[in-house]
Every structure is written in structure tokens, then in C-alpha cells.
Amino acid sequence: MTEPLAQRLNAPAAGRNATPILDVLREALPARGTVLEIASGTGQHAVHFAAALPGIDWQPSDTDARARASIAAWREHAALPNLREPLDLDVRATPWPIGEIQAIVCINMIHIAPWEAAIALMQGAGTHVAEGGALVLYGPYRRDGAHTAPSNAAFDADLRARDPSWGVRDMEAVEALAAAQGFACEARVAMPANNFMLVFRKRASG
């Protein structure tokens, strides 16, 4: 049997960007409620954020079994009462295995997935996030059709070479998807390494 310690994956980038992301999350997320993290990856972020935000029930998820095993191992090591077991959740599969939630956090997914995944993410957010709740995205974006840095252009080319359906997305297109599901863009926060955090708020219906 594989020991939990051996199952814990470690992504250096997750360690570097966790604190800057948390600074934005403290302002964007509610003090209490359930937050669904889409594409949680190694689980490092889930542990970091759950530890810093004890009033929130942090629900990690990932489609990849190895990632879920890593999240579970990090969770066992951290022993945080507000960090839930990871869900097997593909945004394109319906229904999602969760009820109403107060927020969704999605870090570094929509550029490493087909555009259909971004569409499905927004549709799921529109269905599950409560009125006044948040949708928070992190990653690289193009603005007005142009890359914000040469490194992002090179990254985009590499992604598209690996899979033509991947690529750095236009911020305006992502915002339009969110708006169609009832979300208003509340903030565009420039982050280290030429990334952005987009904070959306679910409008009241009617």
C-alpha cells in the first residue's frame, strides 16, 4: 500500500502563488459558507486556503484520480476540520455532485482545457452559486486580443502545440461567458508572473 506521504504531489508554482491568491480571496469570498475549488490539482492550495479561512468549508475537486489522491493525502496530513474530501468533478458532466454553494474558485484551468470547459464552468456556476456569491478565476489572459507579456505568448504557443483546443483565453470572452450566466465582473487584479485574478459576483435575479 502506498503511504499517504508518497501520494502528496508538490507543484512549485502552487507554493509560490498561494499567498498572493489568498490575499485576493480574503476580500472576494464570504466569511462563511461552502466554496468549491475546481481543478484543485495537487491539493496544496486547498490546504493553504482552508487553513487561512477557517469559517469556510473548502470543497476541492479534480477529474484526475492521481490529483484526488494527492489532495486526500494533503488533507489527511493537514487534519483541517473545514477541508472536505475531494470530489470527482468534470465541469462538462451534469449534474455536478454538489448543491448550492457560496463561491467557486478555479485556478489555472481554462487555458489547459478546451473552450467548452470554460463554457461548462460558467453554466455550472450559474446553477450552483447563490445570489451574491463569488466566482474567482486565476491564470494568464489576453487583453484586447493581445498577450500581456512575451512569456505569455510563448506559453500560449506551447499550449496550442500540445493541444490545439488549449490556449490563453481572451479576458473579454471569459467575462462575456460569466455575464451570460448572471455574473458581474467586480475586479481584475494583476498578479505576479503576468497572471490575473478575475472576481465575479452573482447578480440577484428578477
N, C-alpha and C positions, 0 to 999 in steps of 0.2 A: 504494500500500500504506500502511495506517495505521501510523504509528510506535508502538512499544510504549508510549512515554511517554503518548501521547494515549489509549491504551486503559485506563490506570490510573484507575479511579474513586476518588473520595475522599468518604467519609462522615464528617462532623464528629463524630458520636456515637461512631464506631468509634475515633477518635483520643482522645476523652475517656475512654472506659470501658476501654481496653485495659489500662492499668496496674492498676486495681483488680481486673479479672478475672484478670489474670496472678497477682496476689498469692494468689488462691484456688487457681488451677491449680497453683501450685508445691506446695501442700500436698496437693491431691487426686490429681494424676497421678503415675504411676510415673516413676522416673528414666530408664528406657529402655523402648523398645517403640514400637509404632505407635499413633498417636492419629488417629482420623478426626474431622474437623470437618464437621458437617452444615450446609448452607446458609451457606457461607463469605462470601457477599456480595462486597464489593469486593476482599478479599484482604489488607486492612490488618492484621486480626487475625492471619491466618496468618503473615505476615512477622514481626510483633511477637513472637508466641509461639514460633515456630521459632527465632528469634534468641536468645531468652532461655532456651530449653530445648534445648540442643544435643544432648542424649542421646536425644531423642525424634525419630522420623520423623513429621513432621507431614503428614497427608494431607488437603488441602482438598477440598471438593466443592460443587457447586451445580447446580440444574436449569436455570438461566438461562445461555444462551450468552454474553450480554454480561458477566455476572458472571464466568464462567470465563475470558473473555478478559482481564478486569481482573486476576484472580488470577494468570494466567500472566504478565502484564506486570509486576506487583509482584514475582513470583518471579524473573523474569529480571533485574530491577533489583537485587534483594537478593543474588542469587547465593549462596543458603544451601544447603549440601550436604544438609541434613536436611529440606528443604521439597520435597515431591513435586508433580508436575503435577496440576492439579485434575481430579477425576472428575466425569462427568455422572451424578449420583446423585439419584434421586427416591425418598424413603423408602417410597413406596407401591408401587414397582415391585420385583418379586423375580425372580431373586435379586439381592442387592446385589453390585456388582462389586469385592468385597474379601473376603479370608479372615478368619482370626481376628485380632483386634486387642486392644490393652490398654485402650483407653478411647475414648469418644465425647464430643465437646464440641459443644453445639448452642446457639447464641446468637441470641436474638430470632427464633425461627421459629414456635413452636407457637401464638402468638397471631395470626400473619399467615398462617394456613393453616387448612384445615378440621380439625375434631377427628380425622377419620380419619388425618390426617398424624401426629398425636401418638400414636395407637394404633400406626401402622406404625413409627414411630420406636422405640417400646418393643419391638415384636416383633423388629425388626432388631437392636436392642441385645442382646436376649436370645439371639439366634442367634450374633452375631459377637463379643461382648465375652467375653474369657476370664474364668474364675473369679478373683475378687479384683480384677477390673478396675473401672474407674470409668465412670459416666455423669454428665456435668455439664451442667446446663441453666442458662441465664441469661435473665431477662426479668421483666416485671411479672406479678404473680399476685394473685388474690383470696384472702383467708384467711377461713375460716368463712363463706363466701358473701358477704363484703363487700370492697369495694375498700380498699386501704391508704392511699389519698390521693385528694383530689378530682381531681387531674390524671390519675390512672389511670382514674377513672370517665369523664372526658371523652375520654380516649384510647380507651377501650373503646367508647363510643358512636360515635366517629368510625370505628373499625374496622368495627363492625357495619353502619354506614350504607354503607360502601364494599363490604362483602360480608357477608351475614348469617351465613355459616359461620365468619367470623373472630371474634376477641374474646379478651379477657384471661381466662385459664383459672383455675379453682379449684385451688389448690395441692394440696388433699386429693385431688382427682380425678386429678391428674398422679401423685401419689405412689402411688395405688392401681393405676394402669396399670403403673408401674415394679415394684411389688411382685408383680403377677401374672406378671411376666417374670423373677422371681428377684432383684430388686434391693432392697436395704435403704437407706432414707434415712439418710445419715451426717451431713449438715449442711444447715442452712438459713441462708444467710448474707445478711443485709441489705446491700444495695449502694446506691450513690448513685442519685439520681433515682428513688427508690421502686421499685427493682428488687430481685430476689433471685437468688442462686445456689443451686441445689439440687444436692447431691452425693450420688450413689447408688453403692453398692458391690455388685458381683455376688456373691451368696452361693454357697458351694460346693454342688454338687448331692449328693443322697443323704443 
